[in-house]
């Protein structure tokens, strides 16, 4: 099991930027992908962005061109740079790590974008 520590959430005005970080404890051996999901009140948890160990990334259509995901394999850390934020980006953002085919989740960090 991987322990995940998230940081970087908060309140920002529409058009602003935030950077989320997620550090995974332990060895990176076996980690195939790291990513971010989000869940707004009353909605399901959806993929925001995901990046594999070799750097291949994919994004939800709603954030492509505005968000950038990156990872530092040496630090077992994944980042999400969020630009041009919109009120509809407001949600709890969860870090996800897939290790040996199993998913681990962070506790979530709130991102609120005011109009």
Residue pairs with C-beta under 8 A, 6 or more apart in sequence:
1 104
2 24
2 25
2 26
2 31
2 97
2 99
2 104
3 24
3 25
3 26
3 104
4 22
4 23
4 24
4 25
4 95
4 97
4 104
4 105
4 106
4 107
5 22
5 23
5 25
5 106
6 20
6 21
6 22
6 93
6 94
6 95
6 106
6 107
6 108
6 109
7 20
7 21
7 22
7 109
8 18
8 19
8 20
8 21
8 80
8 109
9 18
9 20
9 93
9 109
9 110
9 111
10 18
10 110
10 111
10 112
11 112
11 113
11 114
12 18
12 85
12 111
12 112
12 113
12 114
13 113
13 114
14 85
14 86
14 87
14 113
14 114
14 115
15 84
15 85
16 85
16 113
17 81
17 82
17 83
17 84
17 85
18 82
18 85
18 111
19 79
19 80
19 81
19 82
20 36
20 79
20 80
20 82
20 93
20 95
20 109
20 111
21 77
21 78
21 79
22 34
22 36
22 77
22 78
22 79
22 95
22 97
22 106
23 75
23 76
23 77
24 31
24 34
24 76
24 77
24 78
24 97
24 104
25 76
26 76
27 76
28 73
28 74
28 76
30 99
30 100
31 53
31 76
31 97
31 98
31 99
32 52
32 53
32 98
32 99
32 101
33 50
33 51
33 52
33 53
33 96
33 97
33 98
34 50
34 51
34 71
34 78
34 95
34 96
34 97
34 98
35 47
35 48
35 49
35 50
35 51
35 69
35 78
35 95
35 96
36 47
36 48
36 49
36 50
36 69
36 78
36 80
36 93
36 94
36 95
36 96
37 45
37 46
37 47
37 48
37 93
37 94
37 96
38 45
38 46
38 48
38 89
38 91
38 92
38 93
38 94
38 111
39 45
39 46
39 91
39 92
39 94
39 108
40 90
40 91
40 92
43 91
45 94
46 60
47 58
47 60
48 59
48 60
48 63
48 67
48 80
48 93
49 57
49 58
49 59
49 60
49 63
49 67
49 68
49 69
49 80
50 57
50 58
50 69
50 96
51 57
51 69
51 70
51 71
51 78
53 73
55 71
57 69
59 67
59 69
62 88
63 82
63 89
66 82
66 83
66 84
66 85
67 80
67 81
67 82
67 83
68 80
68 81
68 83
69 78
69 79
69 80
69 81
70 78
70 79
70 81
71 77
71 78
71 79
72 78
72 79
78 95
78 97
80 93
82 89
82 111
85 111
85 113
86 113
87 113
87 114
87 115
88 113
89 111
89 113
90 111
90 112
90 113
91 110
91 111
92 108
92 109
92 110
92 111
93 108
93 109
93 110
93 111
94 105
94 106
94 107
94 108
95 105
95 106
96 103
96 104
96 105
96 106
97 103
97 104
98 104
